[in-house]
């Protein structure tokens, strides 16, 4: 009996120890806190599709899982104590018909399983994996390269069997306030902005001299054509010039601290937007909530925040100012046009002409949006069949900028040739040329038919990619992927014709998928400086689309560096070329009018579409020294180097330059041959 009792006691102790330390446990993906994980458009949806419908694959409903999008990533710590991993995957039935994705499961950077290409309607695929000794599991939904932006994908009944510490998601880092790189503007006057401006003969001229410095300030313009007049208190120049030609003037700003003079050339001819447009657009913050009062507020803030003192001038409405057929909202519904075919605004815009006059009185310009199709992207009235009438209406309202968005035109166009892609833009462009008002024309058609090769014939700027707000992150933020794509088309950019990679989404921005209220950007401070650096080097339009009412000191520090903006607005109009993109380094070089070079040095991560490179497997890395050869950028001998963000000289260099660059950050330098 004693021996039996001892054996029983030993067995019970071992059983207890096993249950406490070695027993297998299980956790489902939908039980984890996924709110800080990176997906293409926002927080993953627990037990429902990304369209907030029940999870459904191949017409079968599933009660447990996580709905997400392509592209999206989940990274999970399993700490080497995982046993097995199980999941079912497939496209949700709410996806578009053309939807296609590939699911990947990775362990410590190696692919453990992939689904192959999956389409809507396919049955689920099942993965059962041994994950012993693996530290981190990466779950990736990659786009099937179909150009579709509604690939809703589901991880069904996804579970990890483990022992010991509970597996947990790797969440995004907490973003702290970053160093302010741009020095404060001096109290002395400084005239900023472009050095050249295009207009057509006889069209209304409106320009507010951008100048920083202590107020009050007075303004003057030397050699101003007699048909133009200057308000010396506000610095607003207005009037008309009928005779074609180049008018070289000097803009002058004075205050009690001193005087600043800047050369400025008014080119009266056929080309507008001789430098990339700068301003604000409503879409990524207000969506269908935009109104007359929000537009006026944004114009007010463009002045009060000081953005206008750096050259920002366009205040642009995006979609949703028109009426929407059969709308449930009384403010938005009603007849789309009057009995004469004139397009009607919704009730949130009671007086378009009054609103543009309000914007113009501040020396700013007003922009508008519509589609060449029957409806806009948000389902509001489009211009199809009313192009001439709409162009004339927009001019009579006083608009200076028009964004023309492909949207529903795809449902009426018969072919998919380059001529089909050109047709609606050629039509509206021809109508704009007949107006007695200058309207800068932005083609928004997402790069179809290689638009960068021909759009300069029918507009002033053109989108080269899909919407940046819908672009998913990899190890680099979505803006970087868009920027790299846009950078490939540098040879097509020139004065009056600019590649457009979409807006600057920093500060407070809304979810592009849900059209939700704004939240503070998830970009780190260094990533925001990288964003502005890339757009400036690429001679891209600098159109901010965050919340003007929530501009903070840091956001303004990124947006308002006069030397960075000077690179963007350089008279030569060249777009930077990529000199190197390898070894976690991106180097971009832009030729400037004065013979110097603007060089961007970026410390980047990952190389999608390699699946492992969609994840940050390790914590943030230390700064890296990036080296550039002067010979590689066309400079022999010695050169003077200026840190553009910090606005200070960093010395004279010979042969090579080496600069410390933060992780996901940028250094922008201006390099001039030493005389």
C-alpha positions, -999 to 999 in steps of 0.1 A, spaced: 0 0 0 28 24 9 45 19 -25 12 24 -43 5 56 -22 40 70 -31 34 62 -68 0 78 -67 13 109 -50 42 112 -76 17 108 -104 -6 135 -90 24 159 -86 35 153 -122 -1 157 -134 -3 190 -116 30 203 -129 20 193 -164 -13 211 -162 5 242 -148 35 244 -171 34 220 -200 -2 217 -210 -13 228 -245 -35 259 -246 -52 276 -275 -59 312 -285 -78 325 -315 -68 354 -336 -101 372 -329 -94 370 -291 -62 391 -295 -61 429 -293 -56 438 -329 -63 476 -327 -27 485 -331 -19 462 -360 -12 474 -395 -38 468 -422 -44 486 -454 -74 507 -443 -77 505 -406 -86 482 -376 -93 446 -385 -130 435 -381 -136 408 -355 -162 381 -366 -174 402 -396 -162 412 -430 -145 445 -437 -179 456 -451 -194 449 -416 -214 419 -430 -212 383 -416 -180 365 -427 -189 346 -459 -167 326 -483 -181 307 -512 -216 314 -499 -208 297 -466 -213 317 -434 -186 315 -407 -192 327 -371 -156 331 -361 -127 349 -377 -112 383 -387 -121 403 -417 -94 424 -434 -82 437 -468 -55 433 -493 -29 443 -485 -28 437 -447 -3 423 -422 -5 407 -387 27 400 -368 23 377 -337 48 369 -310 48 331 -302 81 332 -284 92 298 -294 64 281 -273 39 277 -301 29 241 -311 6 244 -340 -12 269 -362 -45 264 -379 -66 286 -402 -90 287 -431 -87 316 -457 -106 331 -486 -121 362 -502 -152 374 -485 -183 373 -507 -187 411 -504 -156 416 -525 -158 429 -560 -162 403 -587 -126 410 -600 -111 405 -565 -80 383 -561 -55 379 -533 -28 356 -520 -25 346 -483 9 339 -468 19 325 -434 55 332 -424 76 321 -395 107 342 -386 108 356 -421 104 323 -439 73 314 -459 56 284 -441 25 283 -464 9 302 -492 -26 299 -506 -18 306 -543 -41 331 -561 -76 331 -547 -107 347 -563 -141 356 -551 -163 325 -549 -134 301 -543 -139 276 -514 -118 281 -483 -83 268 -482 -70 252 -450 -35 255 -434 -23 233 -405 13 240 -395 38 229 -370 53 261 -355 76 247 -328 107 269 -321 93 298 -341 96 332 -325 72 353 -347 43 344 -370 35 368 -399 1 367 -416 0 385 -449 -28 391 -474 -13 404 -506 -31 418 -536 -35 396 -566 -22 425 -588 -57 430 -603 -58 467 -596 -89 462 -575 -93 481 -543 -121 461 -527 -104 428 -519 -120 419 -487 -102 389 -472 -110 366 -442 -89 346 -417 -114 320 -405 -112 301 -372 -75 311 -369 -59 296 -338 -25 290 -322 -19 260 -299 8 268 -274 22 262 -239 35 288 -215 33 325 -224 2 336 -243 10 346 -280 4 383 -285 3 407 -314 32 430 -322 16 464 -320 26 496 -337 51 517 -317 38 546 -297 45 578 -317 62 605 -296 65 641 -305 95 646 -329 123 671 -331 112 702 -350 137 704 -379 125 736 -395 138 767 -377 113 794 -368 110 822 -394 130 853 -385 113 885 -375 128 902 -405 108 900 -437 114 871 -460 95 868 -493 88 831 -501 70 811 -528 76 805 -565 98 828 -586 76 823 -617 39 825 -624 19 816 -656 -13 832 -668 -32 836 -701 -37 869 -718 -67 888 -705 -75 864 -677 -80 876 -641 -47 877 -622 -47 871 -585 -16 866 -564 -9 871 -527 28 877 -520 39 850 -496 61 865 -468 71 857 -433 82 881 -406 69 904 -380 36 922 -388 26 949 -397 43 946 -430 40 966 -462 46 954 -498 58 968 -531 64 954 -566 91 970 -588 83 971 -625 47 959 -620 28 961 -653 4 990 -653 -27 968 -658 -20 951 -625 -25 967 -591 -10 960 -557 -27 964 -522 4 975 -503 -11 964 -469 -21 929 -479 4 921 -506 -24 910 -530 -18 917 -567 -48 917 -590 -59 928 -625 -52 915 -660 -24 915 -685 -34 914 -722 -1 914 -740 18 880 -741 54 881 -728 76 877 -698 74 905 -672 103 905 -648 94 922 -615 107 923 -579 85 915 -549 93 936 -519 83 931 -482 91 956 -455 87 958 -417 104 975 -388 131 949 -389 142 953 -425 134 946 -461 133 915 -484 133 914 -522 126 884 -544 127 882 -582 93 871 -598 85 865 -634 50 868 -648 47 847 -679 17 857 -701 11 829 -725 -7 795 -728 8 777 -699 -5 777 -663 10 760 -632 46 768 -641 55 754 -607 36 726 -589 3 738 -573 3 742 -535 -28 743 -513 -54 722 -495 -81 697 -505 -111 686 -485 -114 649 -493 -93 629 -468 -107 648 -438 -143 659 -446 -155 635 -473 -193 639 -477 -194 662 -447 -178 691 -466 -197 724 -465 -195 761 -473 -186 769 -437 -157 743 -437 -143 758 -469 -144 793 -455 -128 780 -422 -100 763 -442 -93 796 -461 -92 815 -428 -67 790 -414 -45 790 -445 -39 827 -436 -39 826 -398 -16 795 -396 10 811 -419 7 784 -446 -2 811 -472 31 829 -462 50 800 -477 31 798 -510 0 776 -502 -28 792 -521 -55 767 -534 -85 760 -512 -101 730 -530 -135 712 -526 -134 676 -535 -164 654 -541 -199 658 -525 -207 695 -532 -233 685 -559 -266 667 -554 -270 630 -551 -299 612 -567 -322 594 -542 -301 605 -513 -314 596 -478 -300 629 -465 -323 659 -472 -293 683 -475 -278 663 -503 -307 651 -524 -330 667 -550 -329 674 -588 -293 672 -601 -297 701 -626 -322 729 -633 -345 731 -663 -317 746 -684 -292 718 -674 -272 739 -650 -257 717 -623 -272 724 -588 -253 724 -555 -266 707 -525 -279 727 -495 -245 727 -478 -233 751 -506 -260 778 -508 -238 804 -526 -208 792 -546 -200 826 -560 -201 841 -526 -178 815 -512 -152 819 -540 -153 856 -535 -146 851 -498 -116 830 -507 -104 855 -534 -106 884 -510 -79 868 -490 -57 865 -521 -63 828 -523 -77 806 -550 -106 782 -551 -107 747 -565 -136 723 -575 -141 686 -584 -163 666 -607 -162 634 -628 -166 631 -666 -190 602 -659 -227 603 -649 -218 603 -612 -187 610 -590 -169 584 -570 -193 591 -541 -224 589 -563 -231 626 -568 -238 643 -601 -211 641 -628 -205 661 -660 -213 635 -687 -231 653 -715 -227 687 -699 -190 694 -702 -192 728 -719 -220 739 -697 -202 729 -665 -169 745 -675 -187 778 -681 -206 774 -648 -174 768 -628 -158 798 -644 -189 820 -636 -187 808 -600 -150 820 -599 -131 787 -597 -94 785 -604 -87 748 -603 -106 717 -615 -100 681 -605 -116 657 -630 -120 622 -616 -125 592 -638 -149 574 -614 -181 563 -632 -168 571 -666 -154 536 -667 -190 523 -669 -198 542 -701 -165 540 -720 -165 513 -747 -128 505 -750 -97 505 -729 -72 521 -754 -51 551 -747 -75 572 -768 -104 560 -746 -85 571 -715 -77 604 -731 -111 613 -745 -130 628 -715 -99 648 -705 -93 662 -740 -130 672 -741 -130 691 -708 -95 706 -715 -107 720 -748 -137 737 -730 -114 752 -703 -92 767 -730 -123 787 -743 -129 804 -710 -119 839 -701 -107 826 -667 -76 805 -659 -85 771 -645 -57 747 -636 -67 712 -647 -59 681 -627 -65 647 -643 -74 621 -618 -75 588 -636 -50 568 -616 -23 563 -643 -44 543 -667 -30 541 -703 4 554 -689 -11 588 -684 23 604 -676 32 599 -713 3 620 -727 -15 639 -699 7 670 -703 -11 676 -736 -45 678 -719 -38 691 -684 -15 706 -658 -11 676 -635 -22 640 -635 -24 612 -610 0 584 -616 -14 558 -591 -45 548 -572 -56 568 -541 -29 572 -516 -54 570 -487 -62 534 -498 -26 523 -502 -16 498 -476 16 498 -456 44 473 -458 75 479 -437 73 514 -452 41 535 -450 18 535 -480 29 570 -491 64 556 -498 51 529 -521 31 555 -540 62 578 -541 85 551 -555 60 544 -582 56 581 -591 94 586 -591 97 562 -621 81 588 -644 105 617 -637 112 624 -674 76 635 -681 74 663 -655 80 698 -667 67 734 -660 30 733 -665 28 695 -664 34 676 -632 32 640 -621 7 639 -591 12 611 -565 -18 624 -545 -21 645 -513 0 651 -482 -18 631 -455 -3 642 -422 -17 659 -391 -53 647 -386 -68 626 -415 -99 605 -419 -102 568 -429 -104 567 -467 -122 533 -466 -150 543 -441 -149 580 -449 -147 584 -411 -138 612 -388 -102 623 -386 -76 608 -363 -40 618 -357 -17 603 -383 0 570 -374 31 581 -393 62 587 -371 77 622 -371 106 610 -392 82 594 -417 63 627 -420 96 645 -429 103 617 -454 69 622 -470 74 660 -475 109 654 -487 99 630 -514 70 651 -527 92 682 -528 121 664 -546 96 649 -571 82 683 -581 48 670 -570 18 693 -562 19 701 -525 -17 697 -516 -24 690 -479 -55 671 -471 -56 669 -433 -77 689 -409 -71 726 -411 -89 732 -378 -64 709 -360 -31 721 -374 -4 717 -348 31 730 -344 47 698 -357 25 695 -388 32 731 -397 69 725 -392 68 698 -418 46 717 -443 63 751 -439 100 750 -446 108 776 -472 140 760 -484 123 726 -489 95 743 -507 120 762 -529 132 728 -541 97 718 -551 90 752 -567 123 755 -586 119 773 -619 137 746 -639 108 723 -632 128 690 -630 116 660 -611 143 641 -590 158 609 -603 165 579 -582 202 574 -580 201 544 -557 174 522 -542 191 493 -524 207 482 -491 180 500 -472 190 533 -489 171 555 -513 190 584 -529 171 609 -551 188 638 -570 171 669 -584 187 694 -607 181 731 -597 180 763 -618 212 777 -602 233 746 -611 232 731 -577 217 697 -568 191 688 -542 197 654 -528 174 633 -506 189 605 -485 164 581 -471 169 552 -447 142 527 -457 132 492 -449 119 462 -469 116 453 -505 80 443 -513 67 422 -530 90 399 -511 65 386 -485 89 389 -455 95 425 -463 60 435 -455 68 431 -418 90 448 -393 104 418 -375 127 437 -353 123 470 -333 132 504 -347 168 506 -358 195 532 -350 204 559 -376 226 549 -405 254 567 -423 245 571 -459 273 580 -484 270 598 -517 298 604 -543 299 639 -557 310 624 -590 278 604 -592 257 635 -591 278 654 -616 301 675 -594 339 674 -596 361 686 -569 349 703 -537 313 712 -529 295 732 -503 267 713 -486 236 728 -469 212 709 -446 179 721 -461 156 710 -433 177 726 -406 187 755 -429 224 755 -420 257 748 -438 273 715 -429 306 724 -446 328 718 -476 333 683 -489 355 667 -515 347 635 -534 322 620 -510 296 631 -484 284 610 -455 253 619 -435 235 603 -406 199 595 -415 173 582 -390 153 550 -395 125 558 -419 137 593 -420 153 617 -445 181 641 -449 178 667 -477 209 686 -487 216 712 -513 250 706 -529 268 734 -548 302 732 -566 327 752 -547 340 781 -568 
